[in-house]
Amino acid sequence: MAAWLISCLEHINGLLWNGPVLLLLSATHLFFTFRLHPQCRLFHALRLSVTPEKKKTGGGLSGFAALATTLAATLGTGNIVGVSTAVALGGPGALFWCFLTGLFGMATAYAECYLSGLYKRKLPDGSCVGGPMYVLEQGVRPGKLGMTLGKFYAICVICAAIGAGCTTQASAIADAALSTWHLSPHLTGMAAAVLTAMVILGGIKSIGRFCTRLVPPLSFLYMGACLLLLWQNRGFLLPSLAAILSSAFTGKAVGGGFVGGGFLLAARFGIARGLFTNEAGIGTAAIAAGAADSSRPERQALISMTAVFWDTIVMCTLTGLTIVSSMLAHPGSAAGYSDGGLTHAAFAFLPQGGTFLTLSLMAFALATLVGWCYLGEKGVAYLFGETGVHSYHLVYIVMIYIGAILPMRLIWSFTDLVNAIMVFPNILALFLLFRSIKRP
């Protein structure tokens, strides 16, 4: 039964990602890049992310906390397991397409976060809520149609939270603990569920504190380890770049026997994994941006845009270069590892590198569990009000355990499908309202 379901999902994903979604995302990223070109303001945006705003709306998250929440939801298995899978299935050229997804995707992230700030709703307690569901309801078509579109997107967010944000991360934690310490997935799943519950039941302020304290130091530790490996393999950096560029359109193999399948597979897995990890075009980053207490939509949009930079252009690129350079420096070193294990094969050349990577992966995945729980919570609140949030928390916590014991391949296939579906209503809103978006 599971094999049949996986086969069906992969067939549908092939139809979507090899055509409509790939073209739609590429066109959207390019359109907003040439119309808004917010990438030119990247360094200004990085400064804003650590500069407190003097004038605020009076409630909600700070700009940096909103960014940290977005990064918590995006930094995770996509940067470690996802990049490894992209290289294994699409060849090293998939990294080229993943990088372009981040470079041009910053413009799309700016646009969707700007609209979220423009149409966000202030709650009686002074906090704010926003996201594509409110943009669809109030901006695209006020009335019954707008509410229907908003509800459809909210349902997609809930499915994505349970799929991309919950089961994917739980499965990654369980797989890492099993391969490194031979811990039972049942035990790991229960532990992850308890730890996540301790954070999310404290509300948005608890989530914000958790994300701001965990994500930045963890990210810098992981990047430092990647840089150390790249220094060890420094003689293979130029050959690695050459392999990535030359195989971007051919799917050429590198050392270790992992082979891509030409341009379409390289682009398909590179863009799919890039989207999975930075979520530009899906609209979920706009939900966290809508909760920020910034009084200017363009300010928070610039801050939120930097999540794509850190996530894809920095983290995914470092991971990918580490994998490819290690495979070239040590031919055959990846033999015996699964599609998602190429990063582990690279980190095996650091003292206690496997243990460090396992702990990093588990910590990233835990942060993603917390961040995505908040995003799904906003979808539930939009559909059912605050009364449905407690039931959602219970379902989410149970699904963490279930995700830990499900097959990884099934989870990734479901994640790709949900991501593809979410793209369409979000991009519809972006193009219908693009005249309302101001250049930074």
N, C-alpha and C positions, 0 to 999 in steps of 0.2 A: 504493500500500500504506500509506504513512504517513498519507495523508488518511483512508483507511478506518479505520485504528486510532484516529486522533484523534477521528473521529466517534463511534466506539463508546465510547471513554473518556468523552467529553463527555456522551453519552447516559446512561451509568451514573452519572456524577457528578451529573447533573441529577436523577436519581431519588433518589440518596442525600442530596445537600445541600439539595434543595428540600423534603425531608420528614423522614425518620428521624433523620439526623445533626443537622440544625438543631434539631429539637425535643428530641432527647436531650441535646445540649450545653446548650441553654438551660435545660432542667429541672435538669440537674446543677449548673450554675453557680448557679442560684437556690436550689436545695436546700441546698447547702453554705454559701452566703452567709448564709441565714437561720438555719442550724443552728450555724455556727461563727463567722460574721462576723469573720474575721481582718483584713479591711480596716481595722477600727477600730484595729488595732495596727500600721498601716503605718509610722508614723514611728519606732516602737520597732524594727520590723524593719529599717528603713534604718540605724539606729544599730548594731544587732547585726551588720550586714553588714561594717562596718569596725572592729568591736571583737573582738580575738582572744579565744578562749575559754580559760579557765584549765584546765579539766578536759577532757581529750581521750581518745579511745579508743586512741591510740598509733600510728596510721598513717593513710595516706590524705591527701586534700587538706584544706586549711584551709577554713573556711566561705566565705571570700571567693573562694578559688580555685575552689571548686565553683560559686559564683554566676557567676564570670567564665567558666567553662567552659560553663555553661548559656547565658549571654548570647552567647558566641561561636557557639553552635549556633543561636541564635534571631535575633540581630541580623544582618541581611544583606540579601539581595535582597527579602525580604518587606517591609522598612521603606522601601525605595526603589522597586523595580520592582513589588512586590506591591500597595502602596498605590496606585500609579499605575494599575495594571490594575483594581483595585477601583473607582476613580473613573470610569475610562473605560467599564467594562462595567456597573457598577451605579449610576452617578450619584454625586454628592457625598454623597448620603444613606448610601452604604455606609460612610462614615467614622463615622457615628453608631453603626452596628451593630458596627463594628470596635472603637470605644471601649467599648461595653457588654461586648463579649467580654472585653476586658482588665479592666474594672472588676469584673465578677462572676467572671471566670476566675481571679482571684487566690485565691478561696476553694477552687476545685477544685485549683489548683496546690499550695496548702497541704496539702490532704487527701492528694493522691497522694504528695507528698514526705514527709509525716508517716508514712504507711504504709511507704514505702521505708526510712526510718530505723528503723522498728519491726522490720522483717523483714530488715534487711540482714545479710549474712554476712561474718564476719571470716576473712581468708585467713591462711595460715601466716606470711607476711612482715609481718603486722600491718596491712596495708591492708584496706579494706572494699569490698564490692560490693553493689549493691542495684538496685532498680527493680521495675516491675510483674511481671516474670517470677518474681522471688523472692516477691513478695506473692501472686501467683496460686498458686505451688507450695506455700508454707508457710502462708499465711493463709486463702485461700479454701477449698481442699480438699486437705489433705495426702494424698499418695498418688499413684496413677497419673493420675487426672483432673487434679490440680493440676499435675503435671509436663507433661501434654499441653497444658494452657492456657498454662503458662509457655513451652513450646517454640514454640507458635503465636505468642505475642507476640514472642519473640526473632526469629523469622523475619520478622515484620512490621518490627521495628527494623532488621534488616539491609537489607530492601527500601527502607525509608525513608531509611536512610543513603546508599544508592546512588542513590536518587531525589531526595528532598527535600534531602538534605545534600550530595550529590556533584554529580550532573548539573545540577541547577538552578543551583547556584553557579558551576560551570564554564561553563555556557552564558551566565550573566550577565557573567562576567569577559570571555569571548570577544566577546560582543556589544558591551560597552563599549569594549574595545580596538579593535574593528573600526570602530565609528562615530566614535571620537575620533582614532585614529592610523592607521587603515586597516591594522592588523596582521592577519595571517592567523590564523584560529581554530585552525589546526593548531599554529602557533608558540605562541600564547597558552596553548592547552591543555597543551602539553608543559611550558612554564614553570611553570604553576600546579601541575602534577603533581609537578615536581621540588621546588618550594618546600614543598608540603604534606608530601612524603616526608621532607624534612629535619627537620621538627618531629615528626611522628607516630612515626618510628622511634626517637625518644629516650624513648618511654614516657610514662606519665601525668604524671610530674613535669615533663617537657619541655613537654607540652601545657598544664599548669597555668601554668607560667612564661610561655609564649607568650601565653596568653589574658589573664593579669593585666597584662601589659606593653602589649599592643596594644589591647584592647577599651576600657578606660576613657578614655584620651586621644583615641582615634579617635571615640568617641561624643560627647564634649564638643566636639570640633572640628565635627562634623557638626551638632550641635544649635545651636552658635553661628552657623553659616552660615544655618540655617533662621530663627533669630531675627533675623538681619540682614535677610533677605528680608521677613520679616513686618513689620519696622520700616519698610522701604521701602513696603510695601503696607498700612500701618496704617489708612489711610482705608477699606480694604475688608474689615477684619477682621469687623466686625459684619454686613455683608452676606454674608460667607462663612459665618458661623455660621448666619445665617438660611437661607441656601441649603441647608446641610447638614441642618438640622432639618426644613425644609419638604419636602425631597426624600427624606427617610428612608422615607416611606410612599408616594411617588409616582414616584420615579425621575426627577424633573425634571432637565432639562439645564442646564448652565452654559455660559459663553462657550467657544467653540472647537469646538462641535458635537458633543461627546461626550454621548450620551444614555443614561440608565439605562432600566430596563424595569419600573418599578413596585416595589411593596413586596417581592415575592419575590426579584427580582434584586438589589435593594439589600441586603436581608438576607443573601441567599445569598453574594454576593461579599464583603460586609463581614465576615460571620462566618467564611467560608472563609479569607480572607486574614488575618483576626485570629488564627485558629487556626494557620495556617501559620507565622506569625511568632512567636507566644508559646507555642504548643504546649500550652496548658492543656487538659486533657482527653485528650491523647494519651498522656501518661505519661513522655515522654522526659526531662523535667526531673528526674524522680524518680531516673533512673539516675545523673546527676551528684550529686544530693543524697545518694544511698546511698554514694557514694565519700568523702563528707566524714567527718572524724574527730571530729565532734561527738558528745558522749555523751548528748545529749537530742534526741529526734526533733522536738519542737516548736520548738526553737531553729533547727535547720537548715531546717525547713519554712518558718518565717517568713522566713529569709534568702533561700531559693530562691523564695519567693513574690514577692519584689521584682523578680525578673527580668521578670515579666509587667507590672509597673508601668512599669519603664524601657522595656521593649520596645514595648508597645502604647499605654499611656496617654500616655507622653511622646514616644517616637520616632515612632510612626505618626501620632499626632495632629499633631505639628509638621510632618511631611511632608505630611499631607493638607491642613492649613490653608495651607501654603506653596503647594501646587498650586492649590487653589480660589481663594485670594486673587490669585494671579498671573493666573489665567484671567479673573477679573473685572476686574482692573486693566488687563490687556492683552488685550482680546477678539481672538480669532483667533490668538493667539500659539502655541497648541498645534497649529495646522494643520500637517500634514506629519509629525507625530510619531506613532509607533505607540502601541498601548495602554499599553505599559510605558515610554513616553518622556515622559510628562507632567511628571515630576520634572526631567528634563533641560530641558524647555521653561521651567520656572520658574527654574532655576538659570542659564539663559542671561542673566538680567538682573543677574548678579553679575560683576564683572571676573574673568575666568578661571574663572567658575563651572562651566562645562562640564567643564573639566579637573579641577577640585577634586572634582566629583561623581563623575567617572569613577574617580579615584584612591580616593575614599572607598568607592565601590561595590566596587572590586576588593579593597581591604583588608578590608572587611566580609565579602565572599564568601570570601576566603582564611581568615579566622578561623572562618567557618562550616564550611568544609571540614575544618579541624582538629577543631573541636568535635564535628561529626557523625561523624567517623571514630572518635572515642573511643566514642560511643554505640553505633555499629554493632559496634565491637570487643567491647563487653560482651555483645551478643547472640550473637556468634560464640563467645565464651568460655563462655557458658551452654550452648550446644548442643554444642560440640566440645572444650571445654577450651582451654588456652593453646596447644596444638599447632596449632589452626586459625587463630590470629591472624595469623601471618606470611603465610599464603596469602590471608587477607582483605585485609591491607594491600596486597598486590600487585594484587588485583582492584580495590580501591578506587582506587589510583593510576592504573591503566589506565582506569577509568571516568571519571576526571576529564578525561582527554584525549577520550574518546568523547563525554562530555557537552558539551564545547566545540564539537562539530561537529553536534550533533543540533538539530532544529527546536525553538525555545523553546516553541511551543504544545503540542507533544507532551509535553515535560518537565513543564509546569505541569499538564496533564491527568492524567498519571501520579501526580504529587505529590498532587493533590487526592484521588485514589482511595485511595492508600496511607494518607493521613491519616485518611480516613473509616473504613477498615478497622480501624486501630489504636484508634480511639475505643471500640469495643464491648467488647473484653476488659478494657481499663483501667477503664472506668466500671462494668463488672460487678463488679470487685474493690472499687471505691470504695463501691458501695451494699451489697454483702454484708458489708463490714467497717466501715461507718460508725460503729458503736457503739464501735469501738476508737480512734477519732480524738478526741483531747482538744482542747478549745478553747485557744487560745493565751493 
